[in-house]
Amino acid sequence: MNSFINYGRQWIDDNDVDEVIKALKSDYLTQGPAVEVFEDTICEYTGAKHCVAVSNATAGLHLAVRALGIEKDSEGITSPNTFVASSNALIYNELKPVFADIDAATYNIDPFKIKEKISEKTKVIIPVHFAGRPCDMAAIRKLTEENKIHIIEDAAHAIGSVYENGKKVGSCVYSDMTVFSFHPVKTITTGEGGAVTTNDRDLYEKLKMLRSHGITRDASYLTSNPGPWYYEMHELGFNYRMTDIQAALGTAQMKKLESFKARRSYIIQRYNEAFSSLDHLQTPLADDGNSCFHLYVVKIDFKRLGKSRKSVMEALRSKKIGTQVHYIPVHTQPYYSKEYRYTYGDYPESEKYYESALSLPLYPSMTDADIERVISSIKELFV
Ligand SMILES: *Cc1c(COP(=O)(O)O)cnc(C)c1O
Protein backbone atom coordinates (compact mmCIF):
# COMPACT_ATOMS: atom_id res chain seq x y z
CA MET A 1 0.00 0.00 0.00
CA ASN A 2 1.33 3.41 -0.96
CA SER A 3 1.37 5.87 1.90
CA PHE A 4 0.24 9.48 1.56
CA ILE A 5 2.88 11.89 0.27
CA ASN A 6 2.12 15.37 1.57
CA TYR A 7 3.58 18.57 0.10
CA GLY A 8 5.91 18.78 3.10
CA ARG A 9 6.63 16.91 6.31
CA GLN A 10 9.16 16.60 9.11
CA TRP A 11 12.04 14.15 9.47
CA ILE A 12 12.29 12.71 12.98
CA ASP A 13 14.81 9.95 13.68
CA ASP A 14 15.99 8.00 16.75
CA ASN A 15 18.59 10.63 17.63
CA ASP A 16 15.88 13.31 17.75
CA VAL A 17 13.76 11.07 20.01
CA ASP A 18 16.73 10.36 22.31
CA GLU A 19 17.54 14.05 22.67
CA VAL A 20 13.93 14.93 23.50
CA ILE A 21 13.78 12.15 26.10
CA LYS A 22 16.95 13.54 27.70
CA ALA A 23 15.31 16.96 27.92
CA LEU A 24 12.17 15.43 29.43
CA LYS A 25 14.27 13.80 32.15
CA SER A 26 16.24 16.99 32.89
CA ASP A 27 15.46 19.61 35.54
CA TYR A 28 13.98 22.06 33.09
CA LEU A 29 10.99 21.63 30.86
CA THR A 30 10.38 25.26 30.05
CA GLN A 31 13.10 27.63 28.82
CA GLY A 32 16.39 26.45 30.29
CA PRO A 33 19.90 25.38 29.25
CA ALA A 34 18.74 23.48 26.14
CA VAL A 35 17.29 26.70 24.74
CA GLU A 36 20.69 28.38 25.15
CA VAL A 37 22.41 25.47 23.42
CA PHE A 38 19.96 25.72 20.51
CA GLU A 39 20.47 29.48 20.27
CA ASP A 40 24.26 29.03 20.25
CA THR A 41 23.92 26.37 17.56
CA ILE A 42 21.95 28.77 15.35
CA CYS A 43 24.50 31.54 15.93
CA GLU A 44 27.35 29.25 15.03
CA TYR A 45 25.62 28.04 11.88
CA THR A 46 24.39 31.40 10.58
CA GLY A 47 27.26 33.55 11.82
CA ALA A 48 24.90 35.88 13.71
CA LYS A 49 26.11 37.27 17.05
CA HIS A 50 22.84 36.72 18.91
CA CYS A 51 19.81 34.45 18.73
CA VAL A 52 16.53 34.45 20.66
CA ALA A 53 14.44 31.27 20.37
CA VAL A 54 10.69 31.86 20.55
CA SER A 55 7.44 29.91 20.55
CA ASN A 56 6.91 30.26 16.78
CA ALA A 57 7.91 32.52 13.88
CA THR A 58 4.72 34.55 14.15
CA ALA A 59 5.74 35.48 17.71
CA GLY A 60 9.26 36.15 16.44
CA LEU A 61 7.99 38.56 13.78
CA HIS A 62 5.74 40.27 16.35
CA LEU A 63 8.70 40.77 18.71
CA ALA A 64 11.10 41.81 15.96
CA VAL A 65 8.84 44.66 14.84
CA ARG A 66 8.12 45.57 18.48
CA ALA A 67 11.83 45.66 19.37
CA LEU A 68 12.42 48.38 16.78
CA GLY A 69 10.17 50.75 18.76
CA ILE A 70 8.57 52.23 15.66
CA GLU A 71 5.95 54.92 16.28
CA LYS A 72 2.42 53.81 15.47
CA ASP A 73 0.70 54.68 12.19
CA SER A 74 4.02 54.27 10.41
CA GLU A 75 4.17 51.88 7.47
CA GLY A 76 5.94 48.60 6.82
CA ILE A 77 6.41 46.99 3.42
CA THR A 78 6.27 43.26 2.72
CA SER A 79 5.46 40.83 -0.08
CA PRO A 80 1.89 39.89 -1.00
CA ASN A 81 3.20 36.40 -1.81
CA THR A 82 3.61 35.20 1.77
CA PHE A 83 1.82 33.65 4.69
CA VAL A 84 -0.39 36.17 6.50
CA ALA A 85 1.95 36.18 9.53
CA SER A 86 4.54 38.37 7.74
CA SER A 87 2.18 41.33 7.39
CA ASN A 88 0.11 40.63 10.51
CA ALA A 89 3.28 41.37 12.52
CA LEU A 90 3.00 44.96 11.30
CA ILE A 91 -0.65 45.19 12.31
CA TYR A 92 0.03 43.80 15.81
CA ASN A 93 2.36 46.79 16.23
CA GLU A 94 -0.16 49.31 14.87
CA LEU A 95 1.74 49.84 11.63
CA LYS A 96 0.01 49.92 8.28
CA PRO A 97 0.87 46.93 6.06
CA VAL A 98 1.93 48.05 2.60
CA PHE A 99 2.75 45.53 -0.10
CA ALA A 100 5.25 45.65 -2.94
CA ASP A 101 4.65 43.31 -5.84
CA ILE A 102 6.81 40.31 -6.69
CA ASP A 103 9.38 39.65 -9.38
CA ALA A 104 7.86 37.38 -12.05
CA ALA A 105 10.93 35.13 -12.20
CA THR A 106 11.83 34.58 -8.53
CA TYR A 107 8.38 35.16 -6.91
CA ASN A 108 10.23 37.26 -4.33
CA ILE A 109 9.48 40.89 -3.48
CA ASP A 110 10.83 43.16 -6.25
CA PRO A 111 13.20 45.92 -5.06
CA PHE A 112 11.97 48.23 -7.85
CA LYS A 113 8.41 47.82 -6.60
CA ILE A 114 9.57 48.48 -3.04
CA LYS A 115 11.08 51.74 -4.18
CA GLU A 116 7.72 52.88 -5.57
CA LYS A 117 6.04 52.19 -2.22
CA ILE A 118 8.53 53.92 0.07
CA SER A 119 7.10 57.03 1.72
CA GLU A 120 8.11 59.19 4.67
CA LYS A 121 6.06 56.83 6.82
CA THR A 122 7.98 53.71 5.78
CA LYS A 123 10.01 52.48 8.77
CA VAL A 124 10.54 48.78 8.11
CA ILE A 125 10.72 46.33 5.22
CA ILE A 126 10.04 42.62 5.72
CA PRO A 127 11.42 40.71 2.73
CA VAL A 128 10.30 37.08 2.60
CA HIS A 129 12.76 34.57 1.14
CA PHE A 130 10.06 32.72 -0.75
CA ALA A 131 10.51 28.94 -1.03
CA GLY A 132 14.02 29.39 0.41
CA ARG A 133 15.44 31.53 -2.40
CA PRO A 134 17.02 34.66 -0.87
CA CYS A 135 15.61 38.03 -1.93
CA ASP A 136 17.89 40.55 -3.62
CA MET A 137 19.10 41.81 -0.25
CA ALA A 138 21.89 44.00 -1.62
CA ALA A 139 19.35 46.02 -3.62
CA ILE A 140 16.90 46.17 -0.70
CA ARG A 141 19.64 47.24 1.68
CA LYS A 142 20.63 50.03 -0.71
CA LEU A 143 17.07 51.39 -0.68
CA THR A 144 16.91 51.45 3.10
CA GLU A 145 20.30 53.03 3.70
CA GLU A 146 19.21 56.20 1.94
CA ASN A 147 16.01 56.33 3.98
CA LYS A 148 16.93 54.94 7.42
CA ILE A 149 14.49 52.09 7.09
CA HIS A 150 14.86 48.90 9.14
CA ILE A 151 14.91 45.43 7.62
CA ILE A 152 13.52 42.25 9.20
CA GLU A 153 14.01 39.17 7.04
CA ASP A 154 11.18 36.66 7.14
CA ALA A 155 13.33 33.56 6.67
CA ALA A 156 10.63 31.08 7.69
CA HIS A 157 11.44 29.16 4.47
CA ALA A 158 15.14 29.80 4.34
CA ILE A 159 17.26 28.25 7.08
CA GLY A 160 20.24 26.70 5.28
CA SER A 161 20.16 29.16 2.36
CA VAL A 162 23.15 31.28 1.38
CA TYR A 163 23.27 34.75 -0.23
CA GLU A 164 25.23 35.50 -3.38
CA ASN A 165 28.03 36.89 -1.19
CA GLY A 166 28.44 33.48 0.47
CA LYS A 167 27.02 34.51 3.86
CA LYS A 168 24.22 32.47 5.39
CA VAL A 169 20.65 33.68 5.67
CA GLY A 170 20.34 34.56 9.36
CA SER A 171 23.77 36.22 9.49
CA CYS A 172 21.92 39.58 9.34
CA VAL A 173 24.61 41.06 7.07
CA TYR A 174 21.80 42.98 5.30
CA SER A 175 19.27 43.36 8.08
CA ASP A 176 18.50 44.26 11.68
CA MET A 177 16.96 40.88 12.42
CA THR A 178 16.10 37.57 10.73
CA VAL A 179 13.20 35.34 11.76
CA PHE A 180 13.09 31.53 11.28
CA SER A 181 10.20 29.09 11.66
CA PHE A 182 10.48 25.52 12.91
CA HIS A 183 6.93 24.43 12.12
CA PRO A 184 6.94 20.76 10.98
CA VAL A 185 6.46 21.60 7.29
CA LYS A 186 9.52 23.89 7.34
CA THR A 187 13.11 22.73 6.84
CA ILE A 188 13.92 21.79 10.45
CA THR A 189 11.35 21.46 13.21
CA THR A 190 10.84 21.91 16.94
CA GLY A 191 7.11 21.13 16.75
CA GLU A 192 6.08 24.76 17.08
CA GLY A 193 9.01 27.13 17.25
CA GLY A 194 10.93 30.04 15.85
CA ALA A 195 14.05 32.12 16.35
CA VAL A 196 15.20 35.68 15.79
CA THR A 197 18.87 36.39 14.99
CA THR A 198 20.57 39.79 15.21
CA ASN A 199 24.02 41.36 15.47
CA ASP A 200 22.69 44.27 17.53
CA ARG A 201 23.22 43.91 21.28
CA ASP A 202 20.39 46.33 22.18
CA LEU A 203 17.86 44.56 19.97
CA TYR A 204 18.99 41.25 21.47
CA GLU A 205 18.39 42.46 25.03
CA LYS A 206 15.02 43.87 24.03
CA LEU A 207 13.93 40.67 22.30
CA LYS A 208 14.86 38.61 25.36
CA MET A 209 12.90 40.90 27.65
CA LEU A 210 9.84 41.00 25.34
CA ARG A 211 9.87 37.20 25.04
CA SER A 212 9.17 36.86 28.76
CA HIS A 213 6.62 39.47 29.87
CA GLY A 214 9.03 42.42 29.58
CA ILE A 215 10.52 41.21 32.86
CA THR A 216 14.19 41.33 33.81
CA ARG A 217 16.26 40.11 36.76
CA ASP A 218 19.48 41.46 35.27
CA ALA A 219 21.07 43.70 37.93
CA SER A 220 22.32 46.14 35.31
CA TYR A 221 18.68 46.97 34.40
CA LEU A 222 17.09 47.03 37.87
CA THR A 223 16.18 50.38 39.45
CA SER A 224 16.68 48.84 42.90
CA ASN A 225 17.71 45.40 44.10
CA PRO A 226 16.16 44.54 47.46
CA GLY A 227 16.67 40.75 47.31
CA PRO A 228 16.71 37.44 45.47
CA TRP A 229 12.93 37.40 44.80
CA TYR A 230 13.07 40.65 42.92
CA TYR A 231 12.34 41.35 39.26
CA GLU A 232 11.12 44.34 37.31
CA MET A 233 8.88 44.72 34.30
CA HIS A 234 10.27 47.28 31.87
CA GLU A 235 8.29 46.59 28.71
CA LEU A 236 4.81 45.27 27.90
CA GLY A 237 6.10 41.85 26.93
CA PHE A 238 4.58 38.46 26.19
CA ASN A 239 5.05 34.80 26.99
CA TYR A 240 6.69 33.73 23.74
CA ARG A 241 9.24 31.35 25.25
CA MET A 242 10.39 28.11 23.66
CA THR A 243 10.58 25.02 25.88
CA ASP A 244 13.74 23.00 26.54
CA ILE A 245 11.92 20.00 25.06
CA GLN A 246 11.51 21.82 21.75
CA ALA A 247 15.03 23.26 21.82
CA ALA A 248 16.56 19.80 22.37
CA LEU A 249 14.77 18.66 19.22
CA GLY A 250 15.94 21.79 17.40
CA THR A 251 19.61 21.18 18.22
CA ALA A 252 19.33 17.56 17.04
CA GLN A 253 17.66 18.75 13.82
CA MET A 254 20.37 21.34 13.12
CA LYS A 255 22.91 18.50 12.87
CA LYS A 256 20.96 17.18 9.88
CA LEU A 257 20.35 20.49 8.12
CA GLU A 258 23.08 20.05 5.49
CA SER A 259 21.90 16.55 4.63
CA PHE A 260 18.29 17.82 4.42
CA LYS A 261 19.50 20.53 2.06
CA ALA A 262 21.31 18.02 -0.16
CA ARG A 263 18.31 15.70 -0.36
CA ARG A 264 15.93 18.59 -1.13
CA SER A 265 18.21 19.74 -3.87
CA TYR A 266 18.45 16.20 -5.32
CA ILE A 267 14.64 15.90 -5.44
CA ILE A 268 14.40 19.26 -7.20
CA GLN A 269 16.97 18.15 -9.76
CA ARG A 270 14.95 14.99 -10.48
CA TYR A 271 11.74 17.01 -10.82
CA ASN A 272 13.34 19.58 -13.09
CA GLU A 273 14.72 16.88 -15.39
CA ALA A 274 11.41 15.04 -15.49
CA PHE A 275 9.18 18.07 -16.02
CA SER A 276 11.29 20.16 -18.39
CA SER A 277 9.66 18.59 -21.46
CA LEU A 278 6.05 19.10 -20.33
CA ASP A 279 3.92 21.66 -22.13
CA HIS A 280 1.97 24.12 -19.98
CA LEU A 281 4.19 23.53 -16.95
CA GLN A 282 7.00 25.82 -15.87
CA THR A 283 9.63 24.55 -13.45
CA PRO A 284 11.19 26.99 -10.95
CA LEU A 285 14.14 29.19 -11.82
CA ALA A 286 17.44 27.32 -11.60
CA ASP A 287 19.59 27.91 -8.56
CA ASP A 288 23.37 27.77 -8.21
CA GLY A 289 23.09 25.41 -5.26
CA ASN A 290 22.98 28.14 -2.63
CA SER A 291 19.35 27.87 -1.65
CA CYS A 292 17.95 25.36 0.76
CA PHE A 293 14.51 25.03 -0.79
CA HIS A 294 11.44 24.67 1.40
CA LEU A 295 8.99 24.48 -1.50
CA TYR A 296 8.95 23.22 -5.08
CA VAL A 297 6.45 25.38 -6.94
CA VAL A 298 5.53 24.74 -10.54
CA LYS A 299 3.46 27.15 -12.59
CA ILE A 300 0.79 25.46 -14.67
CA ASP A 301 -1.22 27.07 -17.44
CA PHE A 302 -4.45 25.39 -16.38
CA LYS A 303 -6.47 26.95 -19.18
CA ARG A 304 -4.20 25.57 -21.91
CA LEU A 305 -3.95 22.25 -20.09
CA GLY A 306 -7.74 22.07 -20.15
CA LYS A 307 -7.97 21.09 -16.48
CA SER A 308 -8.74 23.22 -13.43
CA ARG A 309 -6.32 23.44 -10.51
CA LYS A 310 -8.99 21.91 -8.32
CA SER A 311 -9.32 18.86 -10.59
CA VAL A 312 -5.53 18.46 -10.80
CA MET A 313 -5.23 18.60 -7.00
CA GLU A 314 -8.08 16.11 -6.64
CA ALA A 315 -6.61 13.74 -9.21
CA LEU A 316 -3.29 13.80 -7.36
CA ARG A 317 -5.00 13.38 -4.00
CA SER A 318 -6.76 10.27 -5.30
CA LYS A 319 -3.25 8.92 -5.92
CA LYS A 320 -2.29 9.84 -2.37
CA ILE A 321 -0.24 12.84 -3.37
CA GLY A 322 -0.80 16.08 -1.48
CA THR A 323 -0.23 19.46 -3.11
CA GLN A 324 -0.80 23.00 -1.85
CA VAL A 325 -0.90 26.57 -3.12
CA HIS A 326 1.61 29.09 -1.77
CA TYR A 327 0.26 31.72 -1.48
CA ILE A 328 -3.13 33.37 -1.82
CA PRO A 329 -1.97 37.01 -2.16
CA VAL A 330 -2.35 38.48 1.33
CA HIS A 331 -3.87 41.75 0.11
CA THR A 332 -6.88 39.81 -1.24
CA GLN A 333 -7.74 38.39 2.20
CA PRO A 334 -11.11 39.72 3.43
CA TYR A 335 -9.55 41.24 6.56
CA TYR A 336 -7.08 43.24 4.47
CA SER A 337 -9.83 44.41 2.12
CA LYS A 338 -12.03 45.42 5.02
CA GLU A 339 -9.38 47.21 7.08
CA TYR A 340 -7.06 48.60 4.41
CA ARG A 341 -9.22 48.61 1.26
CA TYR A 342 -6.82 46.47 -0.71
CA THR A 343 -8.47 44.73 -3.59
CA TYR A 344 -7.86 42.18 -6.29
CA GLY A 345 -5.90 43.96 -9.02
CA ASP A 346 -3.60 45.91 -6.69
CA TYR A 347 -0.60 43.57 -7.13
CA PRO A 348 -0.96 41.96 -10.57
CA GLU A 349 2.27 39.92 -10.58
CA SER A 350 1.42 38.16 -7.33
CA GLU A 351 -2.12 37.55 -8.57
CA LYS A 352 -0.96 36.18 -11.93
CA TYR A 353 1.52 33.95 -10.15
CA TYR A 354 -1.16 32.74 -7.73
CA GLU A 355 -3.47 31.69 -10.57
CA SER A 356 -0.92 29.15 -11.83
CA ALA A 357 1.06 28.07 -8.77
CA LEU A 358 1.10 24.56 -7.37
CA SER A 359 3.50 23.25 -4.70
CA LEU A 360 4.51 19.61 -5.23
CA PRO A 361 5.80 17.32 -2.46
CA LEU A 362 9.29 18.21 -1.24
CA TYR A 363 10.81 16.83 1.95
CA PRO A 364 14.00 14.91 2.69
CA SER A 365 12.39 11.66 3.84
CA MET A 366 10.74 11.15 0.42
CA THR A 367 12.09 7.86 -0.93
CA ASP A 368 13.28 7.47 -4.52
CA ALA A 369 10.05 5.53 -5.14
CA ASP A 370 8.02 8.45 -3.72
CA ILE A 371 9.79 10.86 -6.07
CA GLU A 372 9.11 8.65 -9.08
CA ARG A 373 5.48 8.22 -8.04
CA VAL A 374 5.02 12.00 -7.96
CA ILE A 375 6.74 12.36 -11.34
CA SER A 376 4.68 9.69 -13.09
CA SER A 377 1.42 10.97 -11.58
CA ILE A 378 2.13 14.50 -12.78
CA LYS A 379 3.13 13.28 -16.23
CA GLU A 380 -0.12 11.34 -16.58
CA LEU A 381 -2.05 14.57 -16.15
CA PHE A 382 -0.17 16.22 -19.00
CA VAL A 383 -0.77 13.66 -21.75
C1 LIG B 1 5.33 29.47 8.32
C2 LIG B 1 5.53 30.91 8.07
C3 LIG B 1 5.43 31.88 9.08
C4 LIG B 1 4.91 31.56 10.45
O1 LIG B 1 5.62 30.58 11.07
P1 LIG B 1 5.06 29.92 12.45
O2 LIG B 1 6.30 29.34 13.06
O3 LIG B 1 4.08 28.88 12.03
O4 LIG B 1 4.46 30.99 13.26
C5 LIG B 1 5.75 33.18 8.77
N1 LIG B 1 6.14 33.54 7.54
C6 LIG B 1 6.23 32.65 6.53
C7 LIG B 1 6.68 33.10 5.19
C8 LIG B 1 5.91 31.31 6.76
O5 LIG B 1 5.96 30.43 5.76
PDBQT file of the ligand as one rigid body, heavy atoms in Angstrom, charges set to zero:
ROOT
HETATM    1  C1  LIG A 401       5.326  29.467   8.317  1.00  0.00    +0.000 C 
HETATM    2  C2  LIG A 401       5.533  30.913   8.067  1.00  0.00    +0.000 A 
HETATM    3  C3  LIG A 401       5.430  31.877   9.076  1.00  0.00    +0.000 A 
HETATM    4  C4  LIG A 401       4.915  31.561  10.449  1.00  0.00    +0.000 C 
HETATM    5  O1  LIG A 401       5.620  30.582  11.068  1.00  0.00    +0.000 OA
HETATM    6  P1  LIG A 401       5.064  29.918  12.448  1.00  0.00    +0.000 P 
HETATM    7  O2  LIG A 401       6.299  29.345  13.060  1.00  0.00    +0.000 OA
HETATM    8  O3  LIG A 401       4.077  28.879  12.030  1.00  0.00    +0.000 OA
HETATM    9  O4  LIG A 401       4.460  30.993  13.264  1.00  0.00    +0.000 OA
HETATM   10  C5  LIG A 401       5.755  33.176   8.774  1.00  0.00    +0.000 A 
HETATM   11  N1  LIG A 401       6.138  33.537   7.538  1.00  0.00    +0.000 NA
HETATM   12  C6  LIG A 401       6.229  32.646   6.534  1.00  0.00    +0.000 A 
HETATM   13  C7  LIG A 401       6.678  33.101   5.191  1.00  0.00    +0.000 C 
HETATM   14  C8  LIG A 401       5.911  31.313   6.759  1.00  0.00    +0.000 A 
HETATM   15  O5  LIG A 401       5.958  30.425   5.757  1.00  0.00    +0.000 OA
ENDROOT
TORSDOF 0
